[in-house]
């Protein structure tokens, strides 16, 4: 099955998007519903809440008095963390039980209000975030019957909009009508979610764009999400994960493709990562197994490469062995270009010439062969060492 993450702050309109996805055929696993289920009367969750916050959080019939719990749990970070420490593990366990029973062909939408807080965003090949400004959300919550002070306290207790934007592969602005939100959700489902799901199942990658575009500051944010996703998928088998290539160089025109390098101990380890990377949206490109050798043993220029299944964000995941010349050059190349504006202009001119050739990658190789030795000379002269990886 394919699992998609959905989140948004309270009052943002996430439930409307969730309902639209459900109508399109998605299997919804709703974190709010599960959170209520795990604290019903007789559950270990409710017993733990009573132990932590007192019996006065219960109604006369023994059910949870949610406003009473909120009044105690949202007063400070310590109490909120206590609440989350009780409920989150129970919700996660129940979520996995539900998903285990779903068909392998399904697209599961995990509706998780606290996706930022739980740190689970990188496990999904796509994260959809629903956004609305705070005043709009407060107004909606008041219309639902919530006190304004309580509404603002709930919003303040959740992740900030900046934190949600940082995990969003797709950001839906819900400042318009409900009808507009539904149409936007349906468009995302058919243009982004279903193609992504198909490509993951069939292990296909999207075609990279052909031309160069102006530098886009969004590239750094996209790269950070991809790096985090790849890190979670690879775990300790990845020695480091780095944003490389032209999109890693601020201000430089490039193809709209994010290149990421995963450093591993051996190609055997790289082969172990095929399924894990496919599951998070990066199937392997089988026919590419090496870079063009520029010196030494050609065997040490071998690699593995994965591409994006998401039509909305082309990317290449290069897996190279630690210490091999292609692994070091990928890191050196970015730093060399950053430090030398003249080289950047030279490289950009080479790329523009290569765009007129039949094979873009092959047309760049003569320039790269010369650049390899120039970059090595610069590294020797400056005492260059690989920079710390992106955090």
Protein Blocks (a to p, Z undefined) as FASTA:
>chain_A
ZZddddddehilpmmmmmmmmmnopacddfklmmmmmmgghiaklmmmmmmnojklpcfk
opacfklmmmmmmmpmklmmmmmmmmmmmmmmmmmmmmmmpcfkbccddddfklmmnopm
mmpcbdcdddddfklmmmmmmmnopafklmmmmmmmmccfklmmmmmmbdcdffbcfklm
mmmmmmmmmmmmmmmmmmmmnopacdddfbdcdddfklmmmmmmmmmmmmmmnmmmlmbd
cdedjklpghiacddddddddddfbfklmmmmmmmmmmnopacdfklcbdcdfbhjfklm
gccddddfbfklgcddddddehiaklmmmmmmmmmmmmmmklmmmmmmmmmmmmmpmblm
lmmmmmmmmmmmmmmmmmmmnopacddddZZ
